[in-house]
């Protein structure tokens, strides 16, 4: 109860500090903004290869991508030490992270980040079978669309055909691992506390008006309807897709990654 009160108080302090120290928060926001770049390049490829060859080549490439993603992310600190997929604090806490740490909440924030990434790493090796099943059921038409699509076409296929199954598999694994770290409970408690006691005050008061004037209103701490288990599950799945996409793009474009005659035939220039 004491720790729960601490984190709830930290969030309250974060909101009040925002009202009285916008200049300081603005600097923290600018220092912590992440750059985004998410444009896909179309790499259309025409081929005279037989449909069965194309299908076999894609399936081999995708199984290599799955193996790469699962082994990489399932290794010790596979998520935590990979900037591409590392799971950050949930958005509503991330907005207040600078202030939480300034208020002495370093260990609390670090413990939550570590436990989330550890949970995702433990779940990763269990997902291979679901991906392989999706590959095996891929039709000739699916294969042709993927070959002529964008660099992430196969990953999009996985998203459409594996997401729900992955969630059913991963969620209980995440829940079990997160139970070992009570920080997750503090998060859900703090999130509920903020939603019940602070959200309306912060978002409908002069605090929001001042924040808008400074252009940092989107960084005010908030609440989320997504609990911690859902958040980690979704981020864990996103990480798997990203790593598969990385290997897929490499096989499509790099002769070095085309390690078999079949891959060279289907993807080589």
C-alpha positions as CSV (number, residue, x, y, z in Angstrom):
1,X,0.0,0.0,0.0
2,X,2.9,2.3,0.8
3,X,4.4,1.9,-2.6
4,X,1.1,2.3,-4.3
5,X,0.6,5.6,-2.5
6,X,4.1,6.6,-3.6
7,X,3.5,6.1,-7.3
8,X,0.0,7.7,-7.1
9,X,1.6,10.7,-5.4
10,X,4.3,10.9,-8.0
11,X,1.7,11.1,-10.7
12,X,-0.2,13.8,-8.8
13,X,3.1,15.6,-8.3
14,X,3.8,15.3,-12.0
15,X,0.6,17.0,-12.9
16,X,0.9,19.8,-10.4
17,X,4.6,20.3,-11.4
18,X,3.5,20.7,-15.0
19,X,1.2,23.5,-14.0
20,X,3.9,25.4,-12.1
21,X,7.0,24.5,-14.2
22,X,6.1,24.4,-17.8
23,X,9.5,25.7,-19.0
24,X,11.3,22.8,-17.3
25,X,8.9,20.2,-18.6
26,X,9.1,21.7,-22.1
27,X,12.9,21.2,-22.1
28,X,12.4,17.6,-20.9
29,X,9.9,16.9,-23.6
30,X,12.2,18.3,-26.3
31,X,15.1,16.1,-25.0
32,X,13.0,13.0,-25.0
33,X,11.0,13.2,-28.3
34,X,11.8,10.3,-30.5
35,X,12.1,10.7,-34.3
36,X,9.8,8.7,-36.4
37,X,10.2,7.6,-39.9
38,X,7.9,4.9,-41.2
39,X,7.7,5.2,-45.0
40,X,7.8,1.9,-46.9
41,X,9.4,1.5,-50.3
42,X,7.7,-0.5,-53.0
43,X,9.9,-3.1,-54.5
44,X,7.8,-4.6,-57.2
45,X,9.3,-7.7,-58.8
46,X,8.1,-9.4,-61.9
47,X,9.1,-13.0,-62.4
48,X,8.8,-15.9,-64.9
49,X,9.4,-18.4,-62.2
50,X,6.8,-21.2,-61.7
51,X,4.2,-20.6,-59.0
52,X,5.4,-23.5,-56.9
53,X,9.0,-22.1,-57.0
54,X,7.9,-18.7,-55.9
55,X,5.7,-20.2,-53.1
56,X,8.6,-22.4,-51.9
57,X,11.1,-19.5,-52.0
58,X,8.8,-17.2,-50.0
59,X,8.1,-19.9,-47.4
60,X,11.8,-20.5,-46.9
61,X,12.5,-16.8,-46.6
62,X,9.7,-16.3,-44.1
63,X,10.7,-19.3,-42.0
64,X,14.2,-17.8,-41.8
65,X,12.7,-14.5,-40.7
66,X,10.7,-16.2,-38.0
67,X,13.7,-18.1,-36.8
68,X,15.7,-14.9,-36.7
69,X,13.1,-13.0,-34.8
70,X,12.3,-15.7,-32.3
71,X,15.9,-16.5,-31.5
72,X,17.0,-12.9,-31.3
73,X,14.2,-11.7,-29.1
74,X,14.2,-14.9,-27.0
75,X,17.8,-14.5,-26.0
76,X,18.7,-12.9,-22.7
77,X,17.6,-9.2,-22.7
78,X,16.5,-9.7,-26.3
79,X,13.9,-6.9,-26.1
80,X,15.6,-4.7,-23.5
81,X,18.9,-4.4,-25.4
82,X,17.4,-3.9,-28.8
83,X,16.4,-0.2,-29.4
84,X,14.2,-1.2,-32.3
85,X,11.8,-3.2,-30.1
86,X,12.5,-2.2,-26.5
87,X,9.3,-1.8,-24.6
88,X,9.1,1.7,-23.1
89,X,6.9,2.9,-20.3
90,X,3.2,3.0,-21.2
91,X,2.4,6.3,-22.9
92,X,0.6,7.9,-20.0
93,X,3.5,7.3,-17.7
94,X,6.1,8.0,-20.4
95,X,4.7,11.5,-20.7
96,X,5.6,12.1,-17.0
97,X,8.8,10.0,-16.9
98,X,11.1,13.0,-16.6
99,X,9.2,14.4,-13.6
100,X,8.7,10.9,-12.0
101,X,12.5,10.4,-12.1
102,X,13.2,13.8,-10.8
103,X,10.9,13.1,-7.9
104,X,12.9,10.0,-7.0
105,X,11.1,7.4,-9.0
106,X,14.1,6.0,-10.9
107,X,14.0,2.5,-9.5
108,X,10.2,2.3,-9.9
109,X,10.4,3.3,-13.6
110,X,13.4,1.0,-14.3
111,X,11.8,-2.0,-12.6
112,X,8.6,-1.6,-14.7
113,X,10.6,-1.3,-17.9
114,X,12.8,-4.3,-17.1
115,X,9.9,-6.5,-16.1
116,X,7.9,-5.7,-19.3
117,X,10.8,-6.5,-21.5
118,X,11.7,-9.7,-19.6
119,X,8.1,-10.9,-20.0
120,X,8.2,-10.3,-23.7
121,X,11.5,-12.1,-24.0
122,X,10.2,-15.2,-22.2
123,X,7.1,-15.3,-24.5
124,X,9.0,-15.0,-27.8
125,X,10.2,-18.6,-28.2
126,X,6.7,-19.9,-27.8
127,X,5.4,-18.0,-30.9
128,X,7.3,-19.9,-33.6
129,X,4.7,-22.5,-34.2
130,X,1.9,-20.0,-34.8
131,X,4.1,-18.2,-37.5
132,X,5.0,-21.6,-39.1
133,X,1.4,-22.6,-39.3
134,X,0.6,-19.2,-41.0
135,X,3.4,-19.9,-43.5
136,X,2.3,-23.4,-44.3
137,X,-1.3,-22.3,-45.1
138,X,-0.1,-19.5,-47.4
139,X,-1.6,-19.9,-50.9
140,X,0.0,-19.4,-54.3
141,X,-2.0,-16.2,-54.7
142,X,-0.7,-14.9,-51.3
143,X,2.8,-15.7,-52.3
144,X,2.5,-13.8,-55.6
145,X,1.0,-10.7,-53.8
146,X,3.8,-10.7,-51.3
147,X,6.6,-11.0,-53.9
148,X,5.2,-8.1,-55.9
149,X,4.4,-6.0,-52.8
150,X,6.3,-3.7,-50.5
151,X,9.2,-4.7,-48.4
152,X,6.9,-5.4,-45.5
153,X,4.3,-7.3,-47.5
154,X,4.9,-10.6,-45.8
155,X,4.8,-9.0,-42.4
156,X,1.4,-7.5,-43.3
157,X,0.3,-11.1,-44.2
158,X,1.5,-12.2,-40.7
159,X,-0.4,-9.4,-39.0
160,X,-3.6,-10.4,-40.7
161,X,-3.2,-14.1,-40.1
162,X,-1.4,-14.4,-36.7
163,X,-2.2,-11.5,-34.5
164,X,-5.2,-12.9,-32.7
165,X,-3.6,-16.3,-32.2
166,X,-0.4,-14.6,-30.9
167,X,-2.4,-12.6,-28.4
168,X,-4.1,-15.7,-27.0
169,X,-0.8,-17.5,-26.7
170,X,1.3,-14.6,-25.3
171,X,-1.2,-12.9,-22.9
172,X,-1.1,-15.6,-20.2
173,X,2.7,-15.9,-20.5
174,X,3.0,-12.1,-20.0
175,X,0.5,-12.2,-17.1
176,X,2.5,-14.9,-15.3
177,X,5.8,-13.1,-15.7
178,X,4.4,-9.7,-14.7
179,X,3.0,-11.2,-11.5
180,X,6.6,-11.7,-10.4
181,X,7.0,-7.9,-10.4
182,X,4.6,-5.9,-8.3
183,X,5.4,-2.7,-10.2
184,X,2.8,-3.7,-12.8
185,X,0.2,-3.6,-10.0
186,X,1.4,-0.1,-9.0
187,X,1.0,0.9,-12.7
188,X,-2.6,-0.3,-12.9
189,X,-3.4,1.3,-9.5
190,X,-1.8,4.6,-10.5
191,X,-3.5,4.6,-13.8
192,X,-6.9,4.1,-12.1
193,X,-6.0,6.8,-9.5
194,X,-5.2,9.3,-12.2
195,X,-8.3,8.5,-14.2
196,X,-10.6,8.8,-11.1
197,X,-9.0,11.8,-9.3
198,X,-6.9,13.9,-11.7
199,X,-7.8,13.4,-15.3
200,X,-10.8,15.8,-15.4
201,X,-9.0,18.4,-13.3
202,X,-5.9,18.4,-15.5
203,X,-7.6,18.2,-18.9
204,X,-10.4,20.7,-18.1
205,X,-8.5,23.4,-16.2
206,X,-6.1,26.2,-16.8
207,X,-3.3,23.6,-16.9
208,X,-4.4,22.4,-20.3
209,X,-4.8,25.9,-21.6
210,X,-1.3,26.8,-20.5
211,X,0.1,23.6,-22.0
212,X,-1.6,24.4,-25.3
213,X,-0.1,27.8,-25.3
214,X,3.4,26.2,-25.0
215,X,2.6,23.5,-27.5
216,X,3.2,20.7,-25.1
217,X,-0.4,19.7,-24.2
218,X,0.0,16.3,-25.7
219,X,2.7,15.5,-23.1
220,X,0.4,15.9,-20.0
221,X,0.2,12.6,-18.1
222,X,-3.0,10.8,-18.9
223,X,-4.9,7.5,-18.3
224,X,-5.3,4.6,-20.6
225,X,-8.0,1.9,-21.0
226,X,-5.3,-0.5,-21.9
227,X,-4.0,-2.5,-18.9
228,X,-0.4,-3.4,-18.4
229,X,-0.7,-6.9,-19.7
230,X,-2.4,-5.8,-22.9
231,X,0.2,-3.1,-23.4
232,X,3.1,-5.6,-23.0
233,X,1.4,-8.2,-25.2
234,X,0.8,-5.7,-28.0
235,X,4.4,-4.4,-27.8
236,X,5.8,-7.9,-27.7
237,X,3.9,-8.8,-30.9
238,X,5.0,-5.6,-32.6
239,X,8.6,-6.4,-31.8
240,X,8.3,-9.8,-33.4
241,X,6.8,-8.3,-36.6
242,X,9.5,-5.7,-36.7
243,X,12.3,-8.2,-36.5
244,X,10.6,-10.5,-39.2
245,X,10.3,-7.4,-41.4
246,X,13.9,-6.6,-40.9
247,X,15.1,-10.0,-42.0
248,X,12.5,-10.1,-44.9
249,X,13.8,-6.8,-46.3
250,X,17.4,-8.1,-45.9
251,X,16.6,-11.3,-47.9
252,X,14.9,-9.3,-50.6
253,X,17.7,-6.8,-51.1
254,X,21.0,-8.4,-50.0
255,X,22.7,-11.2,-51.9
256,X,24.5,-12.0,-48.7
257,X,21.2,-12.9,-47.0
258,X,20.1,-15.1,-49.9
259,X,21.9,-18.1,-48.5
260,X,20.3,-20.9,-50.6
261,X,19.9,-21.5,-54.3
262,X,16.1,-21.2,-53.9
263,X,16.4,-17.8,-52.3
264,X,18.8,-16.6,-54.9
265,X,16.5,-17.8,-57.6
266,X,13.4,-16.1,-56.2
267,X,14.9,-12.9,-54.8
268,X,18.2,-12.4,-56.7
269,X,18.5,-9.8,-59.5
